[in-house]
């Protein structure tokens, strides 16, 4: 019986799939944390601007910031709660799929 390579062993046990999911989750965690820091910083200024300039409803900078937060939540998709159609074109998962496709088929350039 021939010994299996590390790659074959990883594919047989699903280790590669688990490792990929773990690493992707870690990247998403860092992106989400960075996003939260920026949103937290800008939320204070958006709120103050809304109070000073009496902005409400659609004109509210704070509401626009919340909308940006919702969009980036879908793009990061930390807990895989959105499918590809809900995420749209620009997402972390879409970028990973694109990189995987290009690595698997280097001759196919889009």
MOFEN-V521676 format. One record per backbone hydrogen bond with DSSP energy under -0.5 kcal/mol. NH is the residue of the N-H (numbers start at 1). CO is the residue of the C=O. E is the energy in kcal/mol with one decimal. If there is no record, write none. Layout:
[[NH,CO,E] [NH,CO,E]]
//
This chain:
[[9,5,-2.6] [10,6,-2.7] [11,7,-2.2] [12,8,-2.5] [13,9,-2.1] [14,10,-0.8] [15,10,-1.1] [16,10,-1.1] [18,14,-2.2] [19,15,-3.0] [20,16,-2.8] [21,17,-2.2] [22,18,-2.4] [23,19,-2.8] [24,20,-2.5] [25,21,-2.2] [26,22,-2.1] [27,23,-2.3] [28,24,-2.5] [29,25,-2.4] [30,26,-2.1] [31,27,-2.4] [32,28,-2.9] [33,29,-2.5] [34,30,-2.4] [35,31,-2.6] [36,32,-2.5] [37,33,-2.1] [38,34,-2.2] [39,35,-2.9] [40,36,-2.5] [41,37,-2.1] [42,38,-2.7] [43,39,-2.3] [44,40,-1.1] [45,41,-0.9] [46,42,-2.6] [47,43,-2.7] [48,44,-2.5] [49,45,-2.4] [50,46,-2.3] [51,47,-2.3] [52,48,-2.9] [53,49,-2.8] [54,50,-0.6] [55,50,-1.8] [59,56,-1.6] [60,57,-1.3] [64,60,-1.8] [65,61,-2.1] [66,62,-2.2] [67,63,-2.1] [68,64,-2.2] [69,65,-2.3] [70,66,-2.1] [71,67,-2.2] [72,68,-2.5] [73,69,-1.8] [74,70,-1.7] [75,71,-2.0] [76,72,-2.5] [77,73,-2.7] [80,77,-1.6] [87,83,-1.8] [88,84,-1.4] [91,89,-1.1] [92,75,-2.8] [93,75,-0.5] [95,91,-2.2] [96,92,-2.4] [97,93,-2.5] [98,94,-2.3] [99,95,-2.4] [100,96,-2.7] [101,97,-2.6] [102,98,-2.3] [103,99,-2.2] [104,100,-2.4] [105,101,-2.4] [108,105,-1.3] [109,107,-1.0] [110,108,-0.5]]
//
